[in-house]
Amino acid sequence: MQLLPQLALVVATMLWGSSFIALKVAFTEYSPVVVIFLRMLAASACFLLMWRKLSHFQYQAGDWKLLALMSLAEPCLYFVLEGMALQYTSASQAGMITSLLPPMVAVLAFVVLGERLNRIAVSGFAVAFIGVAVLSTFAEQSEHASNPLLGNALELAAMACAAVYCLCLKKLSQRYSPISLTALQAFAGSVFFLPLALYSGLPPLELGTAMWATLYLGVGVTLGAYLLYNTAIAHIELNRAAAFTNLIPIFTLVFAYLVLGETLSLLQLGACGLIFAGVLISQHRRPSTE
């Protein structure tokens, strides 16, 4: 078991799970594009403080296509879709949709990278899917979930972008450091969302609850979670790393309960246990002698 990469993935998914709550809080005062721009800007400012480490970035000819596709898929299109999704669905349901990412990544990894899918991993995905289905069926909608069907569809489209991002990241992590790739995402996101934020109109920026939530998204999630995930994915198989995103809905539900007061039924807690079990099963390795 590769303990450190897996620990990094657990912390990253915990931060991503909390991001849905922080986005809901930030959206109470700012538009989605403004929140996302400020989030990218905050992360970029942190990376500028690490400029000496970033100065070692050595571009390799021909990589611009993968670098551009990675940045376009996530953060650009991913956050556009997710920002729109959270205007129509609850934080809990959006978090649950993220559990569909592993099979998307697994299929892409099988087709493009030739990564093998064994029966144990498939069984783990199946168990996790059952847990997600139960959670989705019995999830309580928040008062802001005006059109959950549309919101969940938009979140699913965001997951498709995330799958493309994971594939590009796996290829690029063989040649570039995690901090360089994470910084590139932040800088690209800042440039991409700047005109959108200016067009929507920047409101007065006050250091209130919404701004603290936005800063947390930039420093804690965009910087912290992506850096942890990008570091881990360089040391673990892509489909195994993606399996950890099944933990995001669990963390989302927990934070939704603690921050927003949403309750968890016994059935939902049981479904959370199924998702945890699915992740553990998917991480099991067969002996190399088989």
N, C-alpha and C positions, 0 to 999 in steps of 0.2 A: 504494500500500500504506500502510495506517495503522500505522506501525511501533510507536509507543508503546502503543496499545491491544493490539496483538497480542503485544508483549513482556510486558505486564501479564498477559495471558491465559496465556502460557506459564509464567510464574512461579506464577500461581494454580493451574494444573493440577499443577505440580510439588509445591506444598504439599499439595494435595488427595491426590495420589498417596502422599505420605509419611504422610498421616493414617491410612490403613488399617493401616500398621505400628504407628503410635503407639497406635491403638485396641487392637490385639492385645496390646501391652505393658501398657497401662493395665488391660485386662480381667483380667489375671492376678491383680490384687489387689482391684479394685473392680468392682461390678456396672455394667452398661451405663448405667442411669439415673443413678447416682452420678457416673460419669465425664462424662456429657453435661451434667449440672447444673453440675459444677465447671468444665467447659469454658466453658459459657455465662457462669458467674459471673466467671471470669477475664477473659473478653472484655469483660463489662459494666464491670468495675473499670477497665479500660484506657480505655473510652469515657467514664467519669465524669471522667477526667483531661482530656478534651477538651470539657468541658461548654460552654465559651464558643462553640465551633463548633456544637455541637448546639442551642444556645439560639436559633439563627436558623431553626430548623424552623418553617415556617408551614403548618399544616394547611389543606387546601382541602376545602370542604364536599363530602360524598359519597364521599370517598376512603377512608373507614373500611372499606368492604367489600373493596376491593382490598388495603389494608394488612393487614387481618385474614386474608384468604385467603393472602397471601404468607407471613405469619408462621406460619400454621397448616401450610401445605404444607412450608415449610422455614424454621426449623429443627425445628419440633415433630414432625410426623408423619415427616418424612424421617429424623431421627436416631433415632426410636423403631424404625423399620423397619431402618435400617442397623445399629443396635446389636444387634438380634436376629439379623440376617443374619450378622454376624461371629462369632456364637456357634456357627454351624453350617457356615460355609464358610471357605475360606482368604482371606487378604488379597489374594493374587494374583487369584483368581477374582472376588472382589467388585469389585476394581478394573477387571477386564475388562468386567463388566456395565455400568459407567458409559459405555462406548462406545455403548450403545444410546440414550443421551440425545439426541444430535443429531437423529436422525430423528423422535423424539417431539416435540421442540421445533419442528422444521421443519414438521411437520404442524399443530401448534397455531398456529404463526405464520401459516401459509398460511390456515387456517380463520378465525382470529380477527383477525389484524392485516393480512391480505392481502399478506404478504410473498411475492414471487415466487420460485419454485424453478426455476433454470435447469438445463439438462442437464449442465453441467460440475459443478455442486454435487452433483447426484444421482450422477454418476459418481464423484466423490470419496467420497461416502458409501458407495458400493458397494465401492470398493477398500478403504476402512477396515473395512467389514463382513467382507470376506474375511480381512483380517488378524486381526480379533477372533475369527473362527471358528477360524482355525488356532491362535491362542493358547489359546482355550477348550478345544479338542480335546486339545492336547498339554500343557496346564498341569499342573504337579505339585501335588498337594494337600498342604497342611501337616498336621502331626499333629493340629491342632485342627479340621480340617474333618470333623466327625462326620456331617453330612448336607448335602453340597454342593448337592443339588437343592433342598432347602428353603431353604437359605441364599441361593442365587442367585435363587430366586423372591422372597424378601423384599427382596433388593437391587434387583430389577427393579421392585417396587412402590415402593421408595424413589425410583427414577429417574422414575417417573410423577409423584411429588410434586415432584421437582426440575423437571420440565418445566412444571408449573403455576406453580411459583415463578419460573422464567425469564420466563414470559409476563407475570405480574404485575409483575415487576421492570422489564421493558422499558416498560410503560405508565407506571409510577410514576417512573422515572428521568427522564422529561420534565418532572417538576414538583418533584422532591425531590433533594437532593444524595446522592451515593453514601455518604458518611459517616453521614448521617441514617438512611438505609435499613438500612445494616449495623448501626448501633447499635440500631435498633428490633428487628432480628432477635435480637441478643444479649439485650436486656432481656426480650423476649417469651419467649425460650427459658429464661431464668432463672426467670421466673414459672411457666411451664408445667411445668418439670421439678422445681421445688422440692418440691411435695407428693409426687411420685413417688419422689424421693430420700429424703425423710423416711419414707415408708411402707416402703421397702426397707431402711431402717436405714443411717445414716451410720457407717462404720467409723472407727477412729482414723486420722487423716490424718497420715502421716509423709512427710518429704521424701526419698522413695526414687525408684527408677527409674519406678515406676508414676505417682507424683505428677508427676515431671518430664515424663513423656509427656503427662499430662493438661494441665499448664500450657502445653506446646507446642501442644496442640490448641486451647486457648483463645486464646492470644496469636498464635501463628504461623499457624494455619489459620483459625479463626473470625474473628479480627481481620484478619490479613494477606491471606489468600486471598480472602475474601468482599469485602473493601474493594477489592482489585485488580480482581476480576471485576465488581463493581458499577460501578466507575469505567469500565472498558473497555466494558461493555454500553451505556453512555450514548452512546458514540461509534462504534458498529459495529452492523451488522445482527444481529438476534437469532440467525438460523440460522447465520451465519458465526461468531459468538462461541461458539455451542454446539458447533460442529465441533471446537473445541480440546479438548473433554473426551475426544476420542479419544486424547489424549496421556496421560491419567491411568493407564490400565493399563500403559503403558510405564514411567512413573515408578514405579508400584507394584512392578513386577517388578524394577526396578533396586534400589530400596530394600529389597525383600524379600531380594534376593541379598546386599546389603551388610550388612544388620542381622540377618536371620534365617538367612542361609546358604543360601537356596534357589538352585538353579543354573538357568542359562538354556542351553537347547540351541541349536544352530545354526538349527534350524527356528523356534524362538521368536524368535531375533534377526531372522530373515528376516521373520517376521510383524510384528515391531515396525517394520521398514522399510516394510512395506505400509501400516501405520497412519499413519506419518509422511507417506508419499506421498499417502494419502487426504486428510489434513488440508490439505496444500499445494494439492492439486487443488481442494478445496472452497473455498479462499480466492481462487482465480483469478477475476478479473473480466473479463467480455466488454467490448470497446470500446463506448462509449455510442452509436456510430453504427450499431450493428447493430440 
